[in-house]
């Protein structure tokens, strides 16, 4: 017998999700047009005044603002709208540790790439990183950068055994799967005595990363090259890093084995991965939901497009990752620290 209350609950959830998806498109719009930045002072403003300030169409702005009020993203009183301080941290302030507006472009890429996913589902499951819509690359950089900026040098590196002392003295560091170089540049800015090399197999990302190092004032300390996780050069690294990328690889065991060979005897691997517990039932959470859904479009098909095609996915969890590093020859593997979005793991020879 069908349970009408359960049906109504589920319909409510679906309507909520549809509203959420529609709102994300509105957030991308507002971010690109500078509308949140124009409201970052949290003062009430009319659509007319916002139009004056931003050069946007008044009537469309009224509709856009109304959607935000209906979603709880803004407050509305007597025809004026305000962006509360907390919302501004997530939507307007690019230097905030919780700035998410820039990363929402990743979700837009799912819709752009839908036909490619249909083909992958009906075929061998493969869709390579470089074959996604460009908004996925910039969105990925902007999704992860605020967290790296807030936590990487303040918490994650200090949680590793003896690594900060080496970086301060002058260490050699490889950042594998560096993408646009967000993590590499942050480390290079913090540790002027060390040398950082970022490798990524996606050539356009290497070009952007080189530009980011220039913009960040560290072109001499952070250099970028096209290369794969199983063949990057060098055998005397103090630290090899993987930021939110190992699970995307076809052969993470091969990658970890190459890292083992590339490290000095007392070297360390810093492995940052999306936060996950070890079983699906323990990942039925808002964060788990986001990562499984994204992994269907990005991480898993990328892994299936490469040799071995292990397909760890974005919710691999500590136990599976430990198995990868143990198979690669590492003797110690531990959870150094964590955030709601990331597991920070340390492997040593």
C-alpha positions in Angstrom: 0.0 0.0 0.0 1.5 3.3 -1.0 2.2 5.7 1.8 0.8 9.1 0.8 2.8 11.0 3.5 6.0 9.5 2.2 5.1 10.5 -1.3 4.4 14.0 -0.2 7.7 14.2 1.7 9.6 13.1 -1.4 7.8 15.5 -3.7 8.6 18.3 -1.2 12.3 17.2 -1.4 12.3 17.2 -5.2 10.7 20.6 -5.4 13.3 21.8 -2.9 16.1 20.3 -5.1 14.7 21.9 -8.2 14.6 25.2 -6.5 18.1 24.7 -5.3 19.4 23.8 -8.8 17.6 26.9 -10.2 19.2 29.0 -7.5 22.7 27.8 -8.2 22.2 29.1 -11.8 21.2 32.5 -10.2 24.2 32.4 -8.0 26.5 31.9 -11.0 24.8 34.9 -12.6 25.2 37.1 -9.5 28.8 36.1 -9.1 29.7 36.9 -12.7 27.9 40.2 -12.7 29.4 41.4 -9.4 26.0 41.7 -7.7 27.0 40.1 -4.4 30.1 42.3 -4.2 27.8 45.3 -4.8 25.8 44.1 -1.8 28.7 43.0 0.4 28.2 45.9 2.9 24.9 44.2 4.0 23.0 47.5 3.7 19.4 47.4 2.4 19.2 48.4 -1.3 16.4 48.7 -3.8 16.5 47.0 -7.2 16.7 50.5 -8.7 19.8 51.5 -6.6 21.4 48.1 -7.4 20.8 48.7 -11.1 22.4 52.1 -10.8 25.4 50.6 -9.0 26.0 47.6 -11.3 24.6 48.7 -14.7 22.1 45.8 -14.8 18.5 45.7 -15.8 16.2 46.9 -12.9 13.3 44.5 -13.7 15.5 41.5 -14.0 17.3 42.4 -10.8 14.0 42.6 -8.9 13.2 39.0 -10.0 16.7 37.9 -9.1 16.6 39.5 -5.7 13.1 38.1 -5.1 14.4 34.6 -5.8 17.1 35.2 -3.1 14.6 36.4 -0.6 12.4 33.3 -1.3 15.4 31.1 -0.8 16.6 32.6 2.5 19.8 33.9 0.8 18.7 37.5 1.4 16.4 39.5 3.6 13.6 41.7 2.3 11.8 44.6 3.9 9.6 47.3 2.3 11.0 46.8 -1.2 14.6 46.7 -0.1 16.9 43.7 -0.1 20.0 43.0 2.0 22.7 40.3 1.9 23.4 39.4 5.6 27.0 39.3 6.7 27.1 35.5 6.9 25.8 35.1 3.4 28.3 37.7 2.2 31.1 35.5 3.5 29.9 32.7 1.3 28.9 34.7 -1.8 30.7 38.0 -1.9 34.0 37.8 -0.1 36.6 35.9 -2.2 39.1 35.9 0.7 36.7 34.2 3.1 37.4 30.6 4.0 33.8 29.7 3.2 33.5 31.5 -0.2 31.6 29.0 -2.4 30.1 31.2 -5.1 33.1 30.7 -7.4 33.1 26.9 -7.1 29.5 26.5 -8.2 30.7 26.6 -11.8 31.6 22.9 -11.3 27.8 22.1 -11.0 27.1 24.1 -14.2 29.6 21.8 -16.1 27.4 18.7 -15.3 24.6 20.2 -17.4 27.0 21.2 -20.2 28.5 17.6 -20.2 25.3 15.6 -19.9 25.4 14.1 -23.4 29.0 13.0 -22.8 27.9 11.3 -19.6 25.1 9.5 -21.5 27.7 8.1 -23.9 30.0 7.1 -21.0 27.2 5.3 -19.2 26.3 3.4 -22.3 29.9 2.7 -23.0 33.1 1.9 -21.0 32.4 4.7 -18.4 35.2 6.9 -19.6 35.2 10.7 -19.8 38.7 12.3 -19.5 39.3 15.4 -17.4 40.3 17.5 -20.4 37.0 16.7 -22.2 34.8 18.6 -19.8 33.3 22.1 -20.3 35.9 24.8 -19.4 33.8 26.0 -16.4 34.7 22.8 -14.7 38.4 23.6 -14.6 37.9 27.2 -13.2 35.1 26.0 -10.9 37.4 23.3 -9.4 40.1 25.8 -8.7 37.7 28.2 -7.1 35.9 25.5 -5.1 39.0 24.2 -3.4 41.2 27.4 -3.1 39.4 29.0 -0.1 39.8 25.8 1.9 43.4 25.4 1.0 44.0 29.1 1.8 42.4 28.7 5.2 43.8 25.4 6.3 46.9 24.3 4.3 49.7 26.2 5.9 47.8 26.9 9.2 46.7 23.4 10.0 47.5 20.7 7.4 51.2 21.0 7.0 51.8 21.4 10.8 49.8 18.2 11.4 52.5 16.3 9.5 55.6 15.0 11.3 58.6 17.4 11.0 57.5 18.8 7.6 57.1 22.5 8.5 60.7 22.6 9.8 62.0 21.2 6.5 59.9 23.7 4.5 61.2 26.6 6.6 64.8 25.4 6.1 64.4 24.8 2.4 62.7 21.7 1.0 62.0 20.3 -2.5 58.3 19.7 -3.0 56.2 18.1 -5.8 52.5 18.9 -6.1 51.0 16.2 -8.3 47.7 16.8 -10.2 48.2 20.5 -9.4 45.5 21.8 -11.8 45.6 25.6 -11.7 48.3 25.6 -9.0 46.2 27.0 -6.1 47.8 24.7 -3.6 51.3 25.1 -5.0 51.2 28.9 -5.0 49.9 29.0 -1.4 52.8 26.8 -0.2 55.4 28.8 -2.2 54.1 32.1 -0.7 54.4 30.7 2.8 57.8 29.0 2.5 60.2 31.3 0.6 63.3 29.0 1.2 61.6 25.9 -0.5 61.2 25.0 -4.1 57.9 23.8 -5.5 57.2 21.9 -8.7 53.6 21.3 -9.9 52.8 18.6 -12.4 49.5 18.0 -14.2 48.7 16.0 -17.3 46.3 18.7 -18.6 48.4 21.1 -20.6 45.9 24.1 -20.4 45.9 23.9 -16.6 49.7 24.0 -16.5 49.6 27.2 -18.5 47.1 28.8 -16.1 49.1 27.6 -13.1 52.3 29.3 -14.4 50.2 32.5 -14.7 48.9 32.1 -11.1 52.5 31.8 -9.9 53.4 35.1 -11.6 50.2 36.8 -10.2 51.1 35.4 -6.7 54.7 36.8 -6.9 56.3 33.3 -6.7 57.4 32.5 -10.3 60.9 31.5 -9.3 59.8 29.3 -6.4 56.8 27.6 -8.0 57.2 26.1 -11.5 54.8 24.0 -13.5 55.2 21.2 -16.0 53.0 18.8 -17.9 53.6 15.4 -16.6 51.8 12.3 -15.2 51.6 11.0 -11.7 53.5 7.9 -12.7 56.3 9.5 -14.6 57.2 13.0 -13.2 60.9 13.5 -12.9 63.1 13.7 -9.7 64.1 11.3 -6.9 65.0 13.7 -4.0 61.7 15.2 -2.9 61.1 16.0 0.8 57.4 16.2 0.2 55.0 14.9 -2.5 51.5 16.3 -2.3 48.2 15.2 -3.8 45.4 17.7 -3.4 41.9 16.3 -4.2 43.2 14.4 -7.2 44.5 10.9 -6.3 41.0 9.3 -6.4 40.6 10.7 -10.0 43.5 8.7 -11.3 43.2 5.4 -13.2 46.1 3.8 -11.4 46.6 5.4 -7.9 48.7 2.5 -6.8 51.1 3.1 -9.6 51.1 6.8 -8.8 51.8 6.1 -5.1 54.6 3.7 -6.1 56.2 6.4 -8.2 55.9 8.9 -5.3 57.7 6.3 -3.1 60.6 6.1 -5.5 60.7 9.9 -5.9 61.0 10.7 -2.2 64.1 10.9 0.0 64.3 8.1 2.6 62.8 10.4 5.2 60.3 12.0 2.8 56.5 12.4 3.3 53.4 12.2 1.2 50.6 14.7 2.0 47.4 13.2 0.7 44.3 15.5 0.8 41.1 13.8 -0.3 37.4 14.6 -0.1 36.0 13.8 3.4 34.5 10.3 3.4 33.8 7.5 5.8 34.5 4.0 4.6 31.0 2.8 3.8 28.2 4.2 1.7 25.8 4.0 4.7 28.0 6.3 6.7 28.3 8.8 3.9 24.5 9.5 3.6 25.2 13.2 4.5 25.0 16.5 2.7 28.7 16.4 2.0 28.6 12.8 0.9 25.7 13.5 -1.4 27.6 16.4 -3.1 30.7 14.3 -3.6 29.0 11.2 -4.9 26.9 13.3 -7.4 30.0 15.2 -8.6 32.1 12.0 -8.7 29.5 10.4 -11.1 30.3 13.2 -13.6 33.9 13.9 -13.0 36.1 11.7 -10.8 35.0 8.2 -11.6 34.7 8.6 -15.4 38.1 10.2 -15.4 39.6 7.3 -13.6 37.8 4.9 -16.0 39.4 6.8 -19.0 42.9 5.9 -17.8 45.0 2.7 -17.5 43.9 0.3 -14.8 40.7 2.4 -14.2 40.5 1.6 -10.5 37.6 4.1 -10.1 38.0 5.0 -6.5 35.5 7.9 -6.8 35.4 11.0 -4.6 34.1 9.0 -1.5 37.0 6.5 -1.4 37.5 6.8 2.4 40.6 6.2 4.5 40.6 2.4 4.4 40.7 2.2 0.6 43.3 4.9 0.4 45.5 3.1 3.0 45.3 0.0 0.9 46.6 2.0 -2.1 49.6 3.3 -0.2 50.4 0.0 1.5 50.4 -1.8 -1.9 52.8 0.9 -3.1 55.3 0.1 -0.3 54.7 2.8 2.3 55.2 1.6 5.9 53.1 4.2 7.8 49.8 5.8 6.8 47.7 7.9 9.2 45.0 10.5 9.3 46.8 13.7 10.3 43.7 15.9 10.6 40.4 16.6 8.8 37.8 19.3 7.9 34.1 18.8 7.0 35.2 18.7 3.3 38.6 17.0 3.5 40.6 14.1 4.9 44.3 15.0 5.4 46.4 11.8 5.3 50.2 11.3 5.8 52.2 8.4 4.3 55.9 7.7 5.0 58.4 5.1 3.8 
